C-alpha cells in the first residue's frame, strides 16, 4: 500500500497488434482505409512464413508496453503509434500457392493500437470498472499466451518496459509534478529567490550559491513530503515497482479459484538504452514514413523530453536546474530509502546508475 500497489491507475499499458489481409480493392481504390478484423482471411496464415515484410518482419505481431512514468514513456508510445501508421500504409505482393497460375495477391497491413488504463482523465465509476476489466482481460491474455509459448523458442506475446535510475527519476518527477497548474506541492516545497531590486546587485558567485541553497531546500522538502503523503499517490512519483502490481500471480481464467496462476515475464530495458528500444520499434530513417515512402534525409526522431531549463516548461529557474549534485549524502540516502524497492530492482536486473553506486 505504501509504494502504490493499491493504486488503480497502475499499470497503464499500450498494446500494438498487427496482421495482414487480402486487399482486393487496393489497385482500384488508392484512398486510405483501415480494415477491421472482420476483413481477415484465415487462409492467409499459411503465407505468413513466406511473406517478406522487409520493414516489419522483426516486430512481434503482439507487443505490449508497460508505461512506467518518467522513463521515456511518451517517446515509446509515440514510436508505437507511428509504427502502426507505417504498417497500415504497407502493401505486400505474394502468390496464392493454391492457384496453379500463381496469380499475384495483394495484401495490406493492418495495425491496432490500444491503451489499457483505469482512467482517461475522468469518467464515471461504471466506465472505470469497464476499463479495469479490459485491462485485466488483456493481462490474462498475455499470461495465457506466454504459458502456451513456453515450449516454443518464439514468445508470442512480448511485454516490455523501460526503467530509470530512481534518484534521477525522482528529481525529474519533482520538476513535472511541481509544474502542474495550481499545484499545492509547488506552493509547499518550491523555494524561489525573492523578487527584490537588490538581487540584481548580487555577484554571479553569490547568486549561484543562493540558488543552489534554494534547490537543496526544494529537494529536502519534496523528500519529506513523499514520506508524509505516500508519494502524493501520483503515478510519476510512485516507485517503479508499483507499475508491475497486476502482473504477478495472474489467474488465467475469470474468477476461478482453480485457475492456474502465473507470473508474467517482462523484458526490462534501462533508460540508458532507450535509443536502441526506439530504433527497434521503428523510430529511425530506414523504415517507411507515415505515407509509405522512405526518406533517408529525414531527421531521426529523438527522445521526447521537455527542456526544463526552458522557462516555458520549467516555469522556475530553481526547477530548471535540479540535480543530484544539489543533494548532500544524507539527502541521497533519504531518497534511497524512499525508493529502496526500486534500488533493489535495479541491482537485481544488473543495471548501473547513481542509486546503485551510492545507496547503502
C-alpha positions in Angstrom: 0.0 0.0 0.0 2.8 2.4 0.9 4.5 2.1 -2.5 1.3 2.3 -4.5 0.3 -1.3 -5.0 -3.3 -0.4 -4.5 -3.2 2.5 -7.0 -5.9 1.6 -9.6 -4.2 3.9 -12.2 -1.3 1.5 -12.5 -0.3 0.0 -14.7 -1.0 1.8 -17.9 -0.5 -0.5 -20.9 0.0 0.4 -24.6 -0.6 -2.6 -27.0 0.2 -2.9 -30.7 -1.1 -5.8 -32.7 -0.8 -6.2 -36.5 -1.6 -8.7 -39.2 -2.2 -8.8 -43.0 -5.4 -9.1 -45.0 -6.2 -9.5 -48.7 -7.0 -6.2 -50.3 -8.9 -6.8 -53.5 -9.6 -3.2 -53.9 -6.1 -1.8 -53.4 -5.5 -1.2 -57.1 -8.9 0.3 -57.8 -9.1 2.4 -54.7 -6.0 4.2 -53.5 -7.7 6.1 -50.7 -6.6 5.3 -47.2 -8.7 2.8 -45.4 -8.1 0.8 -42.2 -9.8 -2.6 -42.3 -11.1 -4.3 -39.3 -10.6 -7.9 -38.0 -13.6 -9.0 -40.0 -11.6 -8.5 -43.2 -9.1 -11.1 -42.0 -8.8 -14.1 -44.4 -7.8 -17.2 -42.3 -6.2 -18.8 -45.4 -3.5 -16.1 -45.2 -2.0 -17.8 -42.2 -0.2 -20.3 -44.4 1.6 -17.5 -46.1 2.9 -15.8 -43.0 6.3 -17.5 -43.2 6.6 -16.7 -47.0 5.7 -13.0 -46.9 8.9 -10.9 -47.0 7.9 -8.0 -44.8 11.2 -6.2 -45.1 10.5 -3.4 -42.7 8.3 -5.1 -40.2 9.2 -8.8 -40.1 11.2 -8.4 -36.9 8.4 -6.8 -35.0 6.3 -9.2 -32.9 2.6 -9.4 -34.0 1.5 -8.6 -30.5 3.5 -6.2 -28.4 2.6 -4.6 -25.1 4.4 -1.8 -23.3 4.2 -1.1 -19.6 4.2 2.7 -19.3 6.4 3.5 -16.4 6.1 7.2 -15.9 9.2 9.4 -16.2 11.1 6.7 -18.1 10.7 7.8 -21.7 7.1 6.6 -21.9 5.9 9.3 -24.2 8.7 8.6 -26.7 7.9 4.9 -26.8 4.2 5.4 -27.1 4.7 7.8 -30.0 7.1 5.3 -31.7 4.5 2.6 -31.4 1.7 4.8 -32.8 4.0 5.8 -35.7 4.9 2.2 -36.4 1.2 1.3 -36.6 0.6 4.0 -39.2 3.5 2.7 -41.2 2.2 -0.8 -41.2 -1.3 0.4 -42.3 0.4 2.1 -45.3 2.3 -1.0 -46.3 1.3 -3.2 -49.2 2.6 -6.7 -49.8 2.8 -8.8 -53.0 2.7 -12.6 -52.9 1.2 -15.5 -54.8 -1.6 -17.9 -54.0 0.0 -21.3 -53.7 -3.3 -23.0 -54.2 -3.6 -21.4 -57.6 -1.6 -23.1 -60.4 -1.5 -19.9 -62.3 0.3 -18.2 -59.3 -2.0 -15.3 -59.5 -0.5 -12.3 -57.6 -2.2 -11.5 -54.4 -2.1 -8.0 -52.9 -2.1 -7.9 -49.1 -2.2 -4.9 -46.9 -1.0 -4.3 -43.4 -3.4 -3.8 -40.5 -2.4 -2.4 -37.1 -4.3 -1.6 -34.0 -3.1 0.5 -31.0 -4.9 0.3 -27.8 -4.2 1.8 -24.4 -5.5 -0.1 -21.3 -5.8 2.1 -18.2 -8.1 2.8 -15.3 -9.0 6.4 -16.2 -8.7 8.6 -19.3 -8.8 11.8 -17.3 -12.3 11.3 -15.9 -15.3 9.1 -16.5 -17.9 7.5 -14.3 -17.4 4.6 -11.9 -19.1 2.3 -14.4 -16.7 3.3 -17.2 -13.7 2.9 -15.0 -14.8 -0.6 -14.0 -15.3 -1.4 -17.6 -11.8 -0.2 -18.4 -10.3 -2.1 -15.5 -11.9 -5.3 -16.8 -10.5 -4.6 -20.3 -7.0 -4.1 -18.8 -7.3 -7.3 -16.7 -8.6 -9.2 -19.7 -5.6 -8.1 -21.7 -3.2 -9.1 -18.9 -4.8 -12.6 -18.7 -4.5 -13.0 -22.4 -0.8 -12.3 -22.1 -0.5 -14.8 -19.3 -2.3 -17.5 -21.3 -0.3 -16.9 -24.4 3.0 -16.9 -22.6 2.0 -20.2 -21.0 1.2 -21.7 -24.4 4.5 -20.5 -25.9 6.8 -21.8 -23.1 7.7 -24.8 -25.2 8.4 -22.6 -28.2 11.6 -20.6 -28.9 9.4 -17.7 -30.0 7.4 -15.8 -27.4 4.1 -14.9 -29.0 3.1 -12.1 -26.7 6.1 -10.0 -25.6 5.6 -7.4 -23.0 8.3 -4.9 -22.2 9.2 -1.7 -20.2 11.9 0.8 -19.5 13.2 1.7 -16.1 15.3 4.6 -14.8 17.8 5.3 -12.0 15.5 6.0 -9.0 17.4 9.2 -7.9 17.3 10.7 -11.4 13.7 9.7 -11.9 12.7 11.3 -8.6 14.2 14.6 -9.4 12.6 14.6 -12.9 9.3 13.8 -11.3 9.6 16.7 -8.9 10.1 19.0 -11.8 7.0 17.7 -13.6 4.6 17.5 -10.7 5.5 21.0 -9.5 4.8 22.1 -13.0 1.1 21.4 -12.6 -1.1 24.5 -12.5 -2.2 25.5 -9.0 -0.1 22.7 -7.5 -0.1 22.7 -3.7 3.1 20.6 -4.0 4.7 23.6 -5.7 3.3 26.0 -3.2 4.6 23.9 -0.3 8.0 22.9 -1.5 9.3 25.2 -4.2 11.8 27.7 -2.8 12.4 30.5 -5.2 14.6 33.6 -5.0 12.8 36.6 -3.5 11.8 39.3 -6.1 13.9 42.1 -4.8 15.5 45.0 -6.6 18.7 44.3 -4.6 19.0 40.8 -6.1 20.3 42.4 -9.4 23.3 43.7 -7.5 24.4 40.3 -6.3 27.6 38.9 -7.8 27.4 35.9 -10.1 29.0 33.7 -7.4 26.7 34.9 -4.7 23.6 34.4 -6.9 24.7 30.8 -7.9 25.3 30.0 -4.2 21.9 31.3 -3.3 20.1 29.3 -6.0 22.0 26.1 -5.0 20.8 26.6 -1.4 17.2 27.1 -2.7 17.4 23.9 -4.8 18.6 21.9 -1.7 15.7 23.3 0.3 13.3 22.3 -2.5 14.5 18.8 -2.8 14.6 18.3 1.0 11.0 19.5 1.3 10.0 17.1 -1.5 11.6 14.2 0.3 9.8 14.9 3.5 6.5 15.4 1.5 6.9 11.9 0.0 7.1 10.4 3.4 4.0 12.4 4.6 1.7 11.9 1.6 2.7 8.4 0.3 4.2 9.9 -2.8 1.1 12.0 -3.2 -0.4 8.9 -4.9 1.0 10.4 -8.1 2.0 7.9 -10.8 5.1 10.0 -11.6 6.3 9.9 -8.0 5.3 6.3 -7.0 8.1 3.8 -7.2 8.7 2.0 -10.5 7.9 -1.4 -8.9 4.3 -0.3 -8.3 3.8 -0.3 -12.1 4.0 -4.1 -12.1 1.3 -4.6 -9.5 -1.1 -6.6 -11.6 1.5 -8.8 -13.4 2.2 -11.3 -10.6 0.2 -14.4 -9.8 -2.2 -13.8 -12.7 -5.3 -16.1 -12.9 -5.6 -17.5 -16.4 -9.4 -17.7 -16.1 -12.0 -15.3 -14.9 -12.9 -15.6 -11.2 -11.9 -19.3 -11.0 -10.2 -20.4 -7.8 -8.9 -23.5 -9.6 -7.4 -21.4 -12.4 -3.7 -21.7 -13.0 -1.8 -18.6 -11.8 1.4 -17.5 -13.2 3.8 -14.5 -13.2 4.1 -12.6 -16.5 7.6 -12.5 -17.9 8.6 -8.9 -18.8 11.5 -7.7 -20.8 13.1 -4.8 -19.0 15.4 -2.2 -20.5 17.4 0.6 -18.9 16.7 4.2 -19.7 20.3 4.4 -20.9 19.4 2.1 -23.8 16.1 3.8 -24.7 17.5 4.9 -28.1 18.0 1.3 -29.1 14.5 0.5 -28.0 13.1 3.3 -30.1 15.2 2.1 -33.1 13.8 -1.4 -32.8 10.3 0.0 -32.6 10.9 1.7 -35.9 11.8 5.2 -34.8 14.6 5.5 -37.4 15.2 6.5 -41.0 15.3 3.1 -42.6 11.6 2.4 -42.2 8.9 3.8 -44.4 7.4 7.1 -43.5 3.8 7.5 -42.5 2.8 7.8 -46.2 4.6 4.5 -47.1 7.6 6.2 -48.7 11.2 6.3 -47.4 13.1 9.4 -46.8 16.8 8.9 -45.9 17.2 12.6 -45.4 14.6 12.9 -42.7 15.7 13.7 -39.2 15.8 10.8 -36.7 13.2 11.1 -34.1 14.7 11.7 -30.7 13.6 11.0 -27.1 10.7 13.2 -26.2 12.0 15.4 -23.4 10.8 18.8 -22.4 13.8 21.1 -21.7 13.3 22.0 -18.1 15.9 24.7 -18.5 13.4 26.4 -20.8 11.1 28.7 -18.7 8.2 27.6 -21.0 8.4 24.1 -19.4 10.2 24.6 -16.1 8.4 27.8 -15.1 11.1 28.2 -12.5 14.9 28.8 -12.6 15.1 26.6 -9.5 13.2 23.6 -11.0 15.2 24.0 -14.2 18.5 23.1 -12.6 17.6 20.4 -10.1 20.2 17.7 -10.0 21.7 15.1 -7.6 24.6 17.5 -7.2 22.3 19.6 -5.1 21.9 16.7 -2.6 24.3 16.0 0.3 25.0 12.5 1.4 22.1 12.4 3.9 19.6 13.5 1.3 20.8 10.9 -1.2 20.3 8.2 1.4 16.8 9.5 2.2 15.9 9.2 -1.5 17.4 5.7 -1.5 15.2 4.8 1.4 12.1 6.2 -0.3 12.8 4.1 -3.4 14.5 1.1 -1.7 12.4 -1.4 -3.6 13.5 0.2 -6.9 17.1 0.3 -6.0 16.9 -3.4 -5.2 15.2 -4.0 -8.6 17.9 -2.1 -10.5 20.6 -4.2 -8.7 18.7 -7.4 -9.4 18.4 -6.5 -13.1 22.1 -5.8 -13.2 21.7 -2.2 -14.2 24.1 0.5 -13.1 23.3 4.1 -12.1 23.8 6.6 -9.4 21.5 4.8 -6.9 23.2 1.5 -7.4 26.5 3.2 -6.7 25.5 5.4 -3.8 22.6 3.8 -1.9 23.8 1.9 1.2 
